[in-house]
Amino acid sequence: MKNTIKILNQWLLSSVEHVGLLVIAIATVFAMTNEVITMVSAREVTLADLLMLFLYLEVLAMVGLHYRTGKLPVRSPIYIGMVALARYLILDLKYMDDLRMLAVTGSVLILALAVLLIRFGHIRFPYPSDETLKKPQQINKTL
């Protein structure tokens, strides 16, 4: 009986996860399409439009990576946050006071340092089941 409940719970959670990812992917494609339609109707492409499209592509890449590997790297949302903050900084630069501008750029720096720290930790202390990363000794032996 316990095995049946465990399998049912895993199936239910997996199904909800797949439905959620599908909803995110469809909503992202819809938003991306709206952005392209807006650019075409305005006959103008701005840096803000390009950064927004890049954000949408990052979200789709994150969903695709989860479907391919079953894993969701922590770095992907951090990259998305960095691009979103850069977009905010670019768009509202004229209306920002110095303190807000400093806070946004400091936030980007903190996120960049977090990515660096996570990457260092992942290389220095890889997960035992992670076959995609090689230890530094293995890299030297293959060269």
C-alpha positions in Angstrom: 0.0 0.0 0.0 2.8 2.4 0.9 4.5 1.8 -2.5 1.3 2.5 -4.3 0.9 5.8 -2.5 4.5 6.7 -3.1 4.3 6.0 -6.8 1.0 8.0 -7.0 2.6 10.9 -5.2 5.6 10.9 -7.5 3.4 10.6 -10.6 1.1 13.4 -9.4 4.0 15.8 -8.6 5.7 15.0 -11.9 2.5 15.7 -13.8 2.0 19.0 -12.0 5.6 19.9 -12.7 5.2 19.1 -16.4 1.9 21.0 -16.7 3.5 24.0 -15.0 6.5 23.9 -17.3 4.2 23.7 -20.3 2.2 26.7 -19.1 5.4 28.7 -18.6 6.6 27.8 -22.1 3.3 28.6 -23.8 3.0 31.9 -21.9 6.6 32.8 -22.8 6.0 32.1 -26.5 2.8 34.2 -26.3 4.6 37.1 -24.7 7.4 36.8 -27.2 5.0 36.9 -30.0 3.3 40.0 -28.6 6.7 41.7 -28.3 7.5 40.9 -32.0 4.1 42.1 -33.1 4.6 45.3 -31.2 8.0 45.9 -32.8 6.6 45.2 -36.3 3.7 47.5 -35.9 5.9 50.3 -34.5 8.5 49.6 -37.2 11.2 50.1 -34.7 13.4 47.8 -32.7 14.9 49.3 -29.5 17.5 47.9 -27.1 14.7 47.4 -24.6 12.9 45.2 -27.1 16.0 43.1 -27.7 16.7 42.7 -24.0 13.1 41.6 -23.5 13.3 39.0 -26.2 16.6 37.8 -24.7 14.8 37.4 -21.3 12.1 35.3 -23.1 14.7 33.2 -24.8 16.4 32.6 -21.4 13.2 31.4 -19.9 12.5 29.1 -22.8 16.1 27.8 -22.6 15.6 27.1 -18.9 12.4 25.2 -19.5 14.1 23.2 -22.3 17.1 22.4 -20.2 14.8 21.1 -17.5 13.0 18.8 -20.0 16.3 17.6 -21.4 18.2 16.9 -18.2 15.6 16.9 -15.5 17.7 19.5 -13.6 17.3 23.2 -13.2 20.6 25.0 -12.6 20.4 27.8 -10.0 22.5 30.0 -12.3 19.8 30.3 -15.0 17.4 32.4 -12.9 20.3 34.4 -11.7 21.3 35.2 -15.3 17.7 36.2 -16.0 17.7 38.5 -13.0 20.9 40.1 -14.1 19.5 40.8 -17.6 16.2 42.1 -16.1 18.1 44.5 -13.9 20.3 45.6 -16.8 17.1 46.2 -18.8 15.6 48.2 -15.9 18.7 50.2 -15.6 18.8 51.0 -19.3 15.2 51.9 -19.6 14.8 54.1 -16.5 18.3 55.6 -16.3 16.9 59.1 -17.0 14.5 58.9 -14.1 16.7 57.3 -11.5 18.4 59.1 -8.7 22.0 58.3 -7.9 21.2 56.0 -4.9 18.7 53.9 -6.9 21.2 53.6 -9.8 23.9 52.5 -7.4 21.6 50.0 -5.8 20.7 48.4 -9.1 24.3 48.2 -10.3 25.2 46.8 -6.8 22.5 44.2 -7.2 23.9 43.1 -10.6 27.4 42.9 -9.0 26.0 40.7 -6.2 24.3 38.4 -8.6 27.5 38.2 -10.7 29.5 37.3 -7.6 26.8 34.7 -6.7 27.2 33.1 -10.1 31.0 33.0 -9.7 30.7 31.5 -6.2 28.2 28.9 -7.4 30.3 28.0 -10.4 33.5 27.7 -8.3 31.7 25.5 -5.7 30.3 23.3 -8.5 33.7 22.8 -10.0 35.6 22.5 -6.7 33.0 20.3 -5.0 31.0 18.5 -7.8 28.1 16.3 -7.0 29.0 12.6 -7.0 26.4 11.8 -9.6 27.3 14.7 -11.9 29.1 13.1 -14.9 29.2 16.3 -17.0 31.9 17.9 -14.9 35.4 16.5 -14.8 37.8 17.0 -11.9 40.8 19.1 -12.7 43.1 16.0 -12.5 41.0 14.3 -15.1 41.2 17.3 -17.4 45.0 17.4 -17.2 45.2 13.6 -17.9 43.0 14.0 -21.1 45.2 16.9 -22.4 
